[in-house]
Amino acid sequence: MKRTKSINLDRMKKNGPRFWFKPVALAVAGAMLSACSDDEREARVYTSLEVCKSENPEQAADCEAAYRKAQEDAAKTAPKYASRQDCESEFGINRCTTYPHASGQNWFMPAMAGFMFARALDSYQRYQYQPVFTSYRRSSPFYNNWVTADGRSYGSNRSTNVTVGSDAFQSKPPVTRTISRGGFGSTVAAKSSWSGSSSTRSSSRSGGWGG
Amino acid sequence: MPIRERAGWRNLAHEYGFHFHTLYGKPYWDETAYYRFTLQQIEKDIEEPSEELHQMCLEVVDRVVDDERLLGKFGIPDIFRDLLRTSWKNRQPSLYSRLDLAYDGRNPAKLYENNADTPTSLYESGFWQWLWLEDNVRNGELTRECDQFNSLQEKLVQRLKSIHASTDSADFYFSCCKDSEEDRGTVQYLQDCATEAGIPNRFVYVEDIGQGGNGTFTDLEDRVIELIFKLYPWEFMLSEDYGPLLLKNRTQWLEPLWKAILSNKALLPMLWQMFPGHPNLLPAFFEDEVEWSPGLKLIKKPLFSREGANVSLYKGGKKLFDTDGPYGKEGFIFQAYYPLPKFGDNHTLIGSWLVDDQPAGISIREDKAIVTQDLSRYLPHVIV
C-alpha cells in the first residue's frame, strides 16, 4: 500500500468545539481529550490553600508556593475572551475575572477554581502543581469538570482526587517581557499590494506565501 | 478519467474545515475527474527519481555552503552565511519539500523546481485526496484494488514526533502570515498532525511574533518560542527588521535556514553543472552564462518566486511572453523550455512530496494556461 493506512477522522473534523465560545487566546492542546498517559497516578485538587495545608502539614510551605504559582500560571495560561459574555457563556455567570491586555482593553478569563497538587516523582522538586478551572454552565463540555488551561478534562469536580499522567503537570514555556512586535511579515504587505495582470491571465491572491 | 463527484462533498469539506476548495469563485478542488497511474509509473518514474533528485539537491547544499562566490549567486546576504552554514553542518532537521515535475507518463519526469521552504497544497494532498479515495472505494465508484501514492500524513506525524523528541521544547509553534485562508489551512493541518503525534502545539501569526529579552522571540502572551514551523520564506525573513535578531537567537526553525539554498532557483543551474545530462534535469544556466542561439527557447525565472510569478519565455534571446509579479530584483536564471504535458485541454504539473528525505506522495495541478499558478485546479489520483 502506497498510502497512509488509517487516519483518525474525528480528529480531522473542525466543527467540534473545544471551548464552546471561541477564546481570543488559548493554550491549545488536544482539548476535550481525557488525560491518558502511561504513568498515571493520583493527585489532589484543592480549592483553597487551607485545605492543602491541613492535609499536608509537613508541606505547608509547598502548599503556599504551589497556590501562589498556580494563580500566576492561571493568569498566563487560562483561555481569554474578548467579552465577559463569551467567557460566562462557557464558565457561568460571575465565574470570570478581567485580564488586562496589552491593547489597553480588558479580556476575560475564568477564575481559578483550584489547583492540582502532587508530590513530585523526581528529587529536584518536592511538589507539582497546575491550576484548574471548572464550568457552572450546563451547556459547556466542562460543566462540573476539572479542566486545565489547555482544555483537558480531568473528571467530575465532585471528586477532589484526580488521576493524572505526567503531562498534567508539564511546565509551561518560559515567559519574557516582549520588547517589540511586528519585525517579521513586512514583505507580505509590500508584495500583496501587487495585483497581477499577466499576459496569460490575471490571478493573484492576497497574502499567502506558500508555493 | 472522468468520475462522478461525491454527493455532498462540499458539506463534508465544511465539516473538516477545508474552506478554500473554491477560490475567487473558481473551483480549486476538482473531483469531476482523476488521474490514473500504474504502480510502475509511480515507483520507477516518480518515487525513485524524487528520492534521487532530493539527494542531488542535498549535494548542492553541501557544495554551496562553503563557497562564498556561490552563496553570492544564490543571493544569500553576507551576514547570514555563517548562520546558514551552521544550520547545515549541524544538520538541522527539515520537515518536508515538494518537487515540481513535468511528467507525461512515458518520458523521464523533469524537475521544474524545488519548493523546499514553504510548500502548500499539503492538506489537499495528505488528507483530502486520501479521503476522496476512501469514500469512492466505499461507495463503489472505484474498486478496492485502487491505491494512491500518498503516505504524507503518516510520515508527517512520524517526522514531527521525531523532531519534537530531539528537542527539549515543550511546545511546538506553527506560524504563517495573516490574511491567507489557504496558508492557515496548511498550517492547521500540520498542527493536526502534531496533535496526532501527541505534541503540544500553538499557533502564532508571523506578524505577531515579538522580540523578547536575550534574543528570544515571543508569542502574543510573551511565551518564549523555542521550536517553530513557519510557512514564510527565509528570503523575506532575512530582509526584514527582525532578520539580524536571528544571528543571536536560539529558536529552532522549520524549515531550517539551509533550505534557503533549495527553494532558490539558482539550485537549477547548480544541479545542471554538477549532474549534467541527468535524465530528470532540464538544462539550466545562470543569467551570465547563457549562450543564445537562434532557435534556443529558455524560460527565465527569478531566483525567488512563487506560484509561477514573473516567469518569461525567451526564444533566441527575445522575449515571447511573460507573467506578472512582484519578484525578480535578486536576479534570474534560465531553464530549458519544456512545456507541461497536455491531457485534453489541460496542462498538468505533478508535485512530488518528500517528508524528511523520503518520497511521500504526489499532488496534481492542472490549468488551461501553460504556466500553472496559484489558482490551478487540484485533482486527485489513483494507482491501478
HADDOCK unambig.tbl for C-alpha pairs under 7 A between the chains (distance, minus, plus):
assign (segid A and resid 1 and name CA) (segid B and resid 147 and name CA) 6.67 0.50 0.50
assign (segid A and resid 2 and name CA) (segid B and resid 147 and name CA) 6.60 0.50 0.50
assign (segid A and resid 2 and name CA) (segid B and resid 148 and name CA) 5.86 0.50 0.50
assign (segid A and resid 2 and name CA) (segid B and resid 149 and name CA) 4.87 0.50 0.50
assign (segid A and resid 2 and name CA) (segid B and resid 150 and name CA) 6.06 0.50 0.50
assign (segid A and resid 2 and name CA) (segid B and resid 151 and name CA) 6.32 0.50 0.50
assign (segid A and resid 3 and name CA) (segid B and resid 147 and name CA) 6.86 0.50 0.50
assign (segid A and resid 3 and name CA) (segid B and resid 148 and name CA) 5.47 0.50 0.50
assign (segid A and resid 3 and name CA) (segid B and resid 149 and name CA) 5.47 0.50 0.50
assign (segid A and resid 3 and name CA) (segid B and resid 150 and name CA) 4.31 0.50 0.50
assign (segid A and resid 3 and name CA) (segid B and resid 151 and name CA) 4.30 0.50 0.50
assign (segid A and resid 4 and name CA) (segid B and resid 150 and name CA) 6.28 0.50 0.50
assign (segid A and resid 4 and name CA) (segid B and resid 151 and name CA) 4.26 0.50 0.50
assign (segid A and resid 4 and name CA) (segid B and resid 152 and name CA) 6.86 0.50 0.50
assign (segid A and resid 4 and name CA) (segid B and resid 153 and name CA) 6.43 0.50 0.50
assign (segid A and resid 4 and name CA) (segid B and resid 154 and name CA) 5.40 0.50 0.50
assign (segid A and resid 12 and name CA) (segid B and resid 16 and name CA) 6.01 0.50 0.50
assign (segid A and resid 12 and name CA) (segid B and resid 192 and name CA) 6.90 0.50 0.50
assign (segid A and resid 13 and name CA) (segid B and resid 15 and name CA) 5.87 0.50 0.50
assign (segid A and resid 13 and name CA) (segid B and resid 16 and name CA) 4.25 0.50 0.50
assign (segid A and resid 13 and name CA) (segid B and resid 17 and name CA) 6.76 0.50 0.50
assign (segid A and resid 14 and name CA) (segid B and resid 15 and name CA) 6.17 0.50 0.50
assign (segid A and resid 14 and name CA) (segid B and resid 16 and name CA) 5.17 0.50 0.50
assign (segid A and resid 14 and name CA) (segid B and resid 17 and name CA) 5.26 0.50 0.50
assign (segid A and resid 15 and name CA) (segid B and resid 15 and name CA) 5.84 0.50 0.50
assign (segid A and resid 27 and name CA) (segid B and resid 202 and name CA) 6.79 0.50 0.50
assign (segid A and resid 28 and name CA) (segid B and resid 201 and name CA) 6.45 0.50 0.50
assign (segid A and resid 28 and name CA) (segid B and resid 202 and name CA) 5.87 0.50 0.50
assign (segid A and resid 29 and name CA) (segid B and resid 200 and name CA) 5.58 0.50 0.50
assign (segid A and resid 29 and name CA) (segid B and resid 201 and name CA) 6.55 0.50 0.50
assign (segid A and resid 30 and name CA) (segid B and resid 195 and name CA) 6.32 0.50 0.50
assign (segid A and resid 173 and name CA) (segid B and resid 170 and name CA) 6.73 0.50 0.50
assign (segid A and resid 173 and name CA) (segid B and resid 223 and name CA) 6.04 0.50 0.50
assign (segid A and resid 173 and name CA) (segid B and resid 224 and name CA) 6.40 0.50 0.50
assign (segid A and resid 174 and name CA) (segid B and resid 223 and name CA) 5.81 0.50 0.50
assign (segid A and resid 174 and name CA) (segid B and resid 224 and name CA) 5.72 0.50 0.50
assign (segid A and resid 175 and name CA) (segid B and resid 222 and name CA) 5.41 0.50 0.50
assign (segid A and resid 175 and name CA) (segid B and resid 223 and name CA) 4.28 0.50 0.50
assign (segid A and resid 175 and name CA) (segid B and resid 224 and name CA) 5.62 0.50 0.50
assign (segid A and resid 176 and name CA) (segid B and resid 212 and name CA) 5.88 0.50 0.50
assign (segid A and resid 176 and name CA) (segid B and resid 213 and name CA) 6.48 0.50 0.50
assign (segid A and resid 176 and name CA) (segid B and resid 222 and name CA) 5.52 0.50 0.50
assign (segid A and resid 176 and name CA) (segid B and resid 223 and name CA) 6.29 0.50 0.50
assign (segid A and resid 176 and name CA) (segid B and resid 224 and name CA) 6.52 0.50 0.50
assign (segid A and resid 177 and name CA) (segid B and resid 212 and name CA) 5.62 0.50 0.50
assign (segid A and resid 177 and name CA) (segid B and resid 213 and name CA) 6.47 0.50 0.50
assign (segid A and resid 177 and name CA) (segid B and resid 222 and name CA) 6.23 0.50 0.50
assign (segid A and resid 178 and name CA) (segid B and resid 210 and name CA) 5.97 0.50 0.50
assign (segid A and resid 178 and name CA) (segid B and resid 211 and name CA) 5.53 0.50 0.50
assign (segid A and resid 178 and name CA) (segid B and resid 212 and name CA) 4.28 0.50 0.50
assign (segid A and resid 178 and name CA) (segid B and resid 213 and name CA) 6.94 0.50 0.50
assign (segid A and resid 178 and name CA) (segid B and resid 218 and name CA) 6.66 0.50 0.50
assign (segid A and resid 178 and name CA) (segid B and resid 222 and name CA) 5.90 0.50 0.50
assign (segid A and resid 179 and name CA) (segid B and resid 211 and name CA) 5.46 0.50 0.50
assign (segid A and resid 179 and name CA) (segid B and resid 212 and name CA) 5.50 0.50 0.50
assign (segid A and resid 180 and name CA) (segid B and resid 210 and name CA) 5.49 0.50 0.50
assign (segid A and resid 180 and name CA) (segid B and resid 211 and name CA) 5.31 0.50 0.50
assign (segid A and resid 181 and name CA) (segid B and resid 208 and name CA) 6.07 0.50 0.50
assign (segid A and resid 181 and name CA) (segid B and resid 209 and name CA) 5.87 0.50 0.50
assign (segid A and resid 181 and name CA) (segid B and resid 210 and name CA) 4.02 0.50 0.50
assign (segid A and resid 181 and name CA) (segid B and resid 211 and name CA) 6.12 0.50 0.50
assign (segid A and resid 182 and name CA) (segid B and resid 207 and name CA) 4.90 0.50 0.50
assign (segid A and resid 182 and name CA) (segid B and resid 208 and name CA) 5.66 0.50 0.50
assign (segid A and resid 182 and name CA) (segid B and resid 209 and name CA) 6.29 0.50 0.50
assign (segid A and resid 182 and name CA) (segid B and resid 210 and name CA) 6.51 0.50 0.50
assign (segid A and resid 183 and name CA) (segid B and resid 240 and name CA) 6.48 0.50 0.50
assign (segid A and resid 183 and name CA) (segid B and resid 241 and name CA) 4.80 0.50 0.50
assign (segid A and resid 183 and name CA) (segid B and resid 242 and name CA) 4.71 0.50 0.50
assign (segid A and resid 184 and name CA) (segid B and resid 206 and name CA) 6.01 0.50 0.50
assign (segid A and resid 184 and name CA) (segid B and resid 207 and name CA) 5.43 0.50 0.50
assign (segid A and resid 184 and name CA) (segid B and resid 237 and name CA) 6.20 0.50 0.50
assign (segid A and resid 184 and name CA) (segid B and resid 240 and name CA) 5.95 0.50 0.50
assign (segid A and resid 184 and name CA) (segid B and resid 241 and name CA) 6.59 0.50 0.50
assign (segid A and resid 184 and name CA) (segid B and resid 242 and name CA) 6.02 0.50 0.50
assign (segid A and resid 185 and name CA) (segid B and resid 177 and name CA) 6.71 0.50 0.50
assign (segid A and resid 185 and name CA) (segid B and resid 206 and name CA) 5.90 0.50 0.50
assign (segid A and resid 185 and name CA) (segid B and resid 207 and name CA) 4.94 0.50 0.50
assign (segid A and resid 186 and name CA) (segid B and resid 240 and name CA) 6.65 0.50 0.50
assign (segid A and resid 187 and name CA) (segid B and resid 236 and name CA) 6.01 0.50 0.50
assign (segid A and resid 191 and name CA) (segid B and resid 326 and name CA) 5.99 0.50 0.50
assign (segid A and resid 194 and name CA) (segid B and resid 326 and name CA) 6.40 0.50 0.50
assign (segid A and resid 196 and name CA) (segid B and resid 324 and name CA) 5.70 0.50 0.50
assign (segid A and resid 196 and name CA) (segid B and resid 325 and name CA) 6.06 0.50 0.50
assign (segid A and resid 197 and name CA) (segid B and resid 324 and name CA) 6.09 0.50 0.50
assign (segid A and resid 198 and name CA) (segid B and resid 323 and name CA) 4.65 0.50 0.50
assign (segid A and resid 198 and name CA) (segid B and resid 324 and name CA) 4.78 0.50 0.50
assign (segid A and resid 199 and name CA) (segid B and resid 321 and name CA) 6.89 0.50 0.50
assign (segid A and resid 199 and name CA) (segid B and resid 322 and name CA) 6.32 0.50 0.50
assign (segid A and resid 199 and name CA) (segid B and resid 323 and name CA) 5.91 0.50 0.50
assign (segid A and resid 200 and name CA) (segid B and resid 323 and name CA) 6.77 0.50 0.50
assign (segid A and resid 200 and name CA) (segid B and resid 369 and name CA) 6.65 0.50 0.50
assign (segid A and resid 206 and name CA) (segid B and resid 179 and name CA) 6.85 0.50 0.50
assign (segid A and resid 206 and name CA) (segid B and resid 180 and name CA) 6.72 0.50 0.50
assign (segid A and resid 207 and name CA) (segid B and resid 178 and name CA) 6.79 0.50 0.50
assign (segid A and resid 207 and name CA) (segid B and resid 179 and name CA) 5.54 0.50 0.50
assign (segid A and resid 207 and name CA) (segid B and resid 180 and name CA) 5.21 0.50 0.50
assign (segid A and resid 208 and name CA) (segid B and resid 177 and name CA) 6.99 0.50 0.50
assign (segid A and resid 208 and name CA) (segid B and resid 180 and name CA) 5.05 0.50 0.50
assign (segid A and resid 208 and name CA) (segid B and resid 183 and name CA) 5.78 0.50 0.50
assign (segid A and resid 209 and name CA) (segid B and resid 232 and name CA) 6.07 0.50 0.50
assign (segid A and resid 210 and name CA) (segid B and resid 118 and name CA) 4.85 0.50 0.50
assign (segid A and resid 210 and name CA) (segid B and resid 119 and name CA) 5.16 0.50 0.50
assign (segid A and resid 210 and name CA) (segid B and resid 120 and name CA) 5.04 0.50 0.50
assign (segid A and resid 210 and name CA) (segid B and resid 183 and name CA) 6.65 0.50 0.50
assign (segid A and resid 210 and name CA) (segid B and resid 231 and name CA) 6.50 0.50 0.50
assign (segid A and resid 211 and name CA) (segid B and resid 115 and name CA) 6.57 0.50 0.50
assign (segid A and resid 211 and name CA) (segid B and resid 118 and name CA) 6.21 0.50 0.50
assign (segid A and resid 211 and name CA) (segid B and resid 119 and name CA) 5.01 0.50 0.50
assign (segid A and resid 211 and name CA) (segid B and resid 120 and name CA) 5.67 0.50 0.50
assign (segid A and resid 211 and name CA) (segid B and resid 306 and name CA) 5.06 0.50 0.50
assign (segid A and resid 211 and name CA) (segid B and resid 307 and name CA) 5.35 0.50 0.50
